[in-house]
Every structure is written in C-alpha cells, then in structure tokens.
Amino acid sequence: MSKIGNLSVLFASTWAFTACFAVWTMFGVIGMPIRTQLNLDSTQFGLLTATPILTGALFRLPLGIWTDRFGGRIIMLLLLIGCAIPLWLSSYATALWQLLLLGLALGLVGASFSVGTPYVARFFPKESRGFAMGFFGAGTIGAALNMFVAPLLVGSFGWEAVPKVYAVALLVTAVLFWLFSAPDPGAGAGSSPSMMKQLSVLRNPRVWKYCQYYSIVFGGFTALSVWVPQYFKNEYGFSIAQASLLAACFSLPGGAFRAIGGWLSDRFGAHNVTWWVLWAAWVALFLLSYPRTDLVVHTNGGSVSFGIALSPWLFTALLMVLGVAFACGMASTFKYIADDFPDNMGAVSGIVGMAGGLGGFLLPIMFGALLDRIGVNSSCFMLLYGIVWVSLVLNYLTEVRRAPVMGEGAQHAKTPSP
C-alpha cells in the first residue's frame, strides 16, 4: 500500500480503539449515580467498574491469535458491531447482577487493542513501528473522551442515556472503520500455525517480564481511569461533572503521550524509556500515596497544629505526570514485543495485553477492598507504589545488570548496560 493508505489504516484503527476505550471505561462515570441508586459499597463499586475490563483482558489472547489468522480488519469490525448490543441493553439494567453480566459482554471492546496493534504494525516498517503502535495506542484517550461526554449525558438525560449513545457510536465507528481500513497484509499469508504452536511462545521468560511491566503501566492506567472520578468526588467533594473533568487530566495526556512514547522508544530504545518511566511513576506515586494528615507539635510555648494534604491542583498535576509516564511505558513495552517477537506479534501482544487487562480488572476491586478495610482514600496509590517498586527491581536485575535470569545467555550478563 501507499504511505497515504497506511496512514488511513492507522487513523481508522486509532479512532476505532478510541471509541472502544470510551465504552470500556464507561462505568467509571455512570457508576457514580448507579452506586447511589443501588447503595453500593466501595468493593461493589470497584467490581462494577472492573467487570468490563475482565472480559476485555481474557479475550485479548484469543483475539490476538485470530487476528494473525483471519486479519485485523474483519475481527475489529465484528467486535464493534457485536458489542453494541449488550451495550444498548445495559441501559435497561436495574440490579447489580444485571449490570455485571452485561458488563462482561460489552467488555469485549477492551480486546480491540490486541486486534489493532498487530494489524497496524504490519503496515509499517520496523524503524517506524514503535511510533505507529504508539499512535494507535493513543486511543486510550477514549477514557478522557468518556470523562467529557458521559457527565454531560448523565446531567441532561440520566445515566441510562450513556450506553445508548455509545452503542450508536460503535455502529457508526464500524462503518467508518470498514470504509477507511484495508485488508490485513498478514492474514492468509501461508499456512497459519496452530494455536498450540502460537502459545509455545509462553515458554520464553521475556514474555512474562513484559506481562509484569504491562500489568502496571496499562493495568494501572485503566484502573485509575475508572477509579479517579469517584476519588475526586469522595476526597475533595466535587460534583460528578467536576470530578470527571479533573480525572480527564489524567486520561487525556496519558493517551496523547503514548505516540510520543513510541517515538522515544524508536529513538532511544525500549529499555531506556521503560527504566525512566518506572522511576517517574514511582516518585509520583510516593507523593500521591501520602494521606491527609493533621499533626500536633508540642513546643515550649504550647501546642502547634498543622496539616499535610495535597491540594486538588497539585494532586491533579501529579496525576498528569503519572498518566504521561504510564502512556510512555505502554508504548515502550510494545516496542519490546515488536523488536523481540516480530513473527508472533498477535499471540505475544494478546498475552501481554491480557496481563495488562487483568491488572486493570483486579486493581479497582483491590482499591475498593482496601478502602473499605482501612478507610484511607489514597490507599489505591499506596498499592500501585509497591507494584511499581517490584517492576523497578525486575528491570534492574534483568536489564540494567544484564543478569541472566530471564532466559538470556551468560555472555549477555557481562555486556555493560547502555
């Protein structure tokens, strides 16, 4: 295809992923009025917001494999059309169990990432593949789009209008995607390997390392995208519209900087970007984790009281830093995959994407359980801080020191780090 044709595929696929991601994170906003309506506790709210993410995570692997076999164009089209049905029906749900079941069905849109990533990558040469995948991955900006659109619909028509509007948007997106995309050049090329052969890549320890990275950068991004609106509401007392607008400050730059993260990974290498991303996230999470505290200091002249707390504006600024770091980390992780597994991108991106999605599913539930248990709003950031620390240690042992613990030869262990 021509360069213009390749760009058309890239833009069409990115828009499709943007629409899917907005749907995938929908319960982060409409979950707040649903929580009030159904009188849900924090754990139940976390389960509600996380349920769509579970299905998107579990189906990333099979859809990634089917993309290699049948082509990304047809799989993406079927995904957009099929998920519009349970999405529409969710507007009629009146009980938590109904929302959870429909959330499982509409959550398939989250698997669109493992469809679009190998599909887009096959239209670009290796030297620009990191940027292309990063640009496509910027579709996570759909989380920010959801923060703008859903509160307006909730305020004007009630939360039930959001799933209906989003269902129509998916169908329109399906038509636009089909018109501006092209047949997958990697589909039907030669005999397709069996699923077991494709899954044999799981024996490579590097795949599991990338799963761990992605479970925090993508899982953390997704979990916070659905959790932060209610955090602003509970911690600072903002309205749903105000909380969603401020939460978009995390999702919007996070999505936009994924393309920049891909470019940086092409220029400086996946390892260098990942290393500094983890450090930036670690520092930001350390500051975000500190709970609101009142202190009393006893002096010779009497007691002096003062408090330590992040203002909403400083908190939002730190969230933006965290969102940018996570976005660059998502891009650098898939640059690793494109460089190390060019012939198994569908399977490996599906596996790694599934790990990230599972992180996005488990984390909101853990956030809610921690909040119910200890009653500290910032406990969600404390949990993420510990997980990022584990990632830093893993990155140091396996790459900075070049330790031969991830299936690499001993001779690589003696190679100095870049």
LINLIN-V645472 format. One record per residue. N is the residue number from 0. RES is the residue in one letter. PSI is psi in whole degrees, -180 to 180 (NA if undefined). Layout:
[[N | RES | PSI] [N | RES | PSI]]
This chain:
[[0 | M | 159] [1 | S | 168] [2 | K | -37] [3 | I | -40] [4 | G | -40] [5 | N | -41] [6 | L | -35] [7 | S | -43] [8 | V | -43] [9 | L | -47] [10 | F | -41] [11 | A | -42] [12 | S | -39] [13 | T | -41] [14 | W | -40] [15 | A | -43] [16 | F | -35] [17 | T | -46] [18 | A | -41] [19 | C | -40] [20 | F | -33] [21 | A | -43] [22 | V | -42] [23 | W | -33] [24 | T | 12] [25 | M | -41] [26 | F | -13] [27 | G | -30] [28 | V | -55] [29 | I | -13] [30 | G | -25] [31 | M | -50] [32 | P | -31] [33 | I | -39] [34 | R | -43] [35 | T | -43] [36 | Q | -40] [37 | L | 0] [38 | N | 56] [39 | L | 146] [40 | D | -179] [41 | S | -38] [42 | T | -43] [43 | Q | -38] [44 | F | -43] [45 | G | -39] [46 | L | -41] [47 | L | -48] [48 | T | -26] [49 | A | -21] [50 | T | -47] [51 | P | -31] [52 | I | -31] [53 | L | -50] [54 | T | -42] [55 | G | -34] [56 | A | -48] [57 | L | -32] [58 | F | 0] [59 | R | -38] [60 | L | -55] [61 | P | -37] [62 | L | -32] [63 | G | -41] [64 | I | -42] [65 | W | -29] [66 | T | -41] [67 | D | -32] [68 | R | -45] [69 | F | -15] [70 | G | 142] [71 | G | -27] [72 | R | -49] [73 | I | -36] [74 | I | -43] [75 | M | -41] [76 | L | -48] [77 | L | -37] [78 | L | -45] [79 | L | -43] [80 | I | -45] [81 | G | -37] [82 | C | -14] [83 | A | -27] [84 | I | -58] [85 | P | -26] [86 | L | -46] [87 | W | -44] [88 | L | -28] [89 | S | -21] [90 | S | -16] [91 | Y | 2] [92 | A | 141] [93 | T | 1] [94 | A | 157] [95 | L | -42] [96 | W | -34] [97 | Q | -43] [98 | L | -38] [99 | L | -43] [100 | L | -46] [101 | L | -33] [102 | G | -37] [103 | L | -40] [104 | A | -50] [105 | L | -17] [106 | G | -10] [107 | L | -24] [108 | V | -26] [109 | G | -20] [110 | A | -4] [111 | S | -24] [112 | F | -43] [113 | S | -9] [114 | V | -50] [115 | G | -32] [116 | T | -56] [117 | P | -32] [118 | Y | -50] [119 | V | -43] [120 | A | -32] [121 | R | -9] [122 | F | -1] [123 | F | 147] [124 | P | 163] [125 | K | -38] [126 | E | -18] [127 | S | 11] [128 | R | -35] [129 | G | -43] [130 | F | -44] [131 | A | -46] [132 | M | -35] [133 | G | -39] [134 | F | -46] [135 | F | -44] [136 | G | -19] [137 | A | -6] [138 | G | -14] [139 | T | -10] [140 | I | -14] [141 | G | -29] [142 | A | -40] [143 | A | -39] [144 | L | -41] [145 | N | -37] [146 | M | -27] [147 | F | -44] [148 | V | -49] [149 | A | -45] [150 | P | -35] [151 | L | -43] [152 | L | -41] [153 | V | -44] [154 | G | -32] [155 | S | -38] [156 | F | -4] [157 | G | 162] [158 | W | -23] [159 | E | -22] [160 | A | -26] [161 | V | -51] [162 | P | -36] [163 | K | -46] [164 | V | -41] [165 | Y | -34] [166 | A | -43] [167 | V | -40] [168 | A | -38] [169 | L | -41] [170 | L | -42] [171 | V | -41] [172 | T | -38] [173 | A | -42] [174 | V | -47] [175 | L | -41] [176 | F | -45] [177 | W | -36] [178 | L | -36] [179 | F | 0] [180 | S | -176] [181 | A | 159] [182 | P | 142] [183 | D | 120] [184 | P | -14] [185 | G | -5] [186 | A | 135] [187 | G | 13] [188 | A | 99] [189 | G | -171] [190 | S | 133] [191 | S | 133] [192 | P | 154] [193 | S | 162] [194 | M | -38] [195 | M | -38] [196 | K | -40] [197 | Q | -36] [198 | L | -11] [199 | S | -18] [200 | V | -17] [201 | L | -18] [202 | R | -14] [203 | N | 117] [204 | P | -24] [205 | R | -32] [206 | V | -42] [207 | W | -32] [208 | K | -44] [209 | Y | -31] [210 | C | -42] [211 | Q | -44] [212 | Y | -48] [213 | Y | -27] [214 | S | -25] [215 | I | -44] [216 | V | -45] [217 | F | -44] [218 | G | -43] [219 | G | -41] [220 | F | -47] [221 | T | -45] [222 | A | -45] [223 | L | -30] [224 | S | -35] [225 | V | -16] [226 | W | -34] [227 | V | -37] [228 | P | -45] [229 | Q | -24] [230 | Y | -48] [231 | F | -38] [232 | K | -45] [233 | N | -41] [234 | E | -39] [235 | Y | -5] [236 | G | 24] [237 | F | 159] [238 | S | 171] [239 | I | -44] [240 | A | -45] [241 | Q | -43] [242 | A | -41] [243 | S | -38] [244 | L | -44] [245 | L | -35] [246 | A | -30] [247 | A | -23] [248 | C | -22] [249 | F | -47] [250 | S | -38] [251 | L | -57] [252 | P | -31] [253 | G | -43] [254 | G | -43] [255 | A | -36] [256 | F | -3] [257 | R | -38] [258 | A | -39] [259 | I | -38] [260 | G | -37] [261 | G | -41] [262 | W | -43] [263 | L | -37] [264 | S | -37] [265 | D | -39] [266 | R | -43] [267 | F | -8] [268 | G | 147] [269 | A | -38] [270 | H | -48] [271 | N | -43] [272 | V | -45] [273 | T | -42] [274 | W | -48] [275 | W | -29] [276 | V | -46] [277 | L | -39] [278 | W | -42] [279 | A | -43] [280 | A | -39] [281 | W | -44] [282 | V | -46] [283 | A | -42] [284 | L | -32] [285 | F | -44] [286 | L | -39] [287 | L | -25] [288 | S | -21] [289 | Y | 120] [290 | P | 161] [291 | R | 125] [292 | T | 137] [293 | D | 130] [294 | L | 147] [295 | V | 120] [296 | V | 124] [297 | H | 117] [298 | T | 174] [299 | N | -26] [300 | G | 5] [301 | G | -174] [302 | S | 139] [303 | V | 126] [304 | S | 141] [305 | F | 161] [306 | G | 154] [307 | I | 121] [308 | A | 149] [309 | L | 128] [310 | S | 159] [311 | P | -34] [312 | W | -40] [313 | L | -40] [314 | F | -45] [315 | T | -40] [316 | A | -42] [317 | L | -36] [318 | L | -39] [319 | M | -43] [320 | V | -44] [321 | L | -41] [322 | G | -42] [323 | V | -42] [324 | A | -47] [325 | F | -40] [326 | A | -46] [327 | C | -36] [328 | G | -35] [329 | M | -44] [330 | A | -43] [331 | S | -34] [332 | T | -41] [333 | F | -19] [334 | K | -40] [335 | Y | -49] [336 | I | -44] [337 | A | -35] [338 | D | -39] [339 | D | -27] [340 | F | 58] [341 | P | -25] [342 | D | -5] [343 | N | 35] [344 | M | -38] [345 | G | -48] [346 | A | -48] [347 | V | -42] [348 | S | -33] [349 | G | -43] [350 | I | -50] [351 | V | -42] [352 | G | -37] [353 | M | -41] [354 | A | -43] [355 | G | -42] [356 | G | -39] [357 | L | -37] [358 | G | -43] [359 | G | -26] [360 | F | -47] [361 | L | -37] [362 | L | -46] [363 | P | -36] [364 | I | -42] [365 | M | -37] [366 | F | -48] [367 | G | -42] [368 | A | -42] [369 | L | -41] [370 | L | -42] [371 | D | -32] [372 | R | -50] [373 | I | -14] [374 | G | 19] [375 | V | 119] [376 | N | -37] [377 | S | 5] [378 | S | -25] [379 | C | -38] [380 | F | -30] [381 | M | -42] [382 | L | -47] [383 | L | -35] [384 | Y | -44] [385 | G | -38] [386 | I | -41] [387 | V | -36] [388 | W | -42] [389 | V | -42] [390 | S | -40] [391 | L | -44] [392 | V | -44] [393 | L | -44] [394 | N | -39] [395 | Y | -45] [396 | L | -37] [397 | T | -18] [398 | E | -48] [399 | V | -44] [400 | R | -10] [401 | R | 39] [402 | A | 135] [403 | P | 64] [404 | V | 1] [405 | M | 35] [406 | G | 8] [407 | E | 153] [408 | G | 156] [409 | A | -29] [410 | Q | -28] [411 | H | -25] [412 | A | -23] [413 | K | -7] [414 | T | 126] [415 | P | 148] [416 | S | 150] [417 | P | NA]]
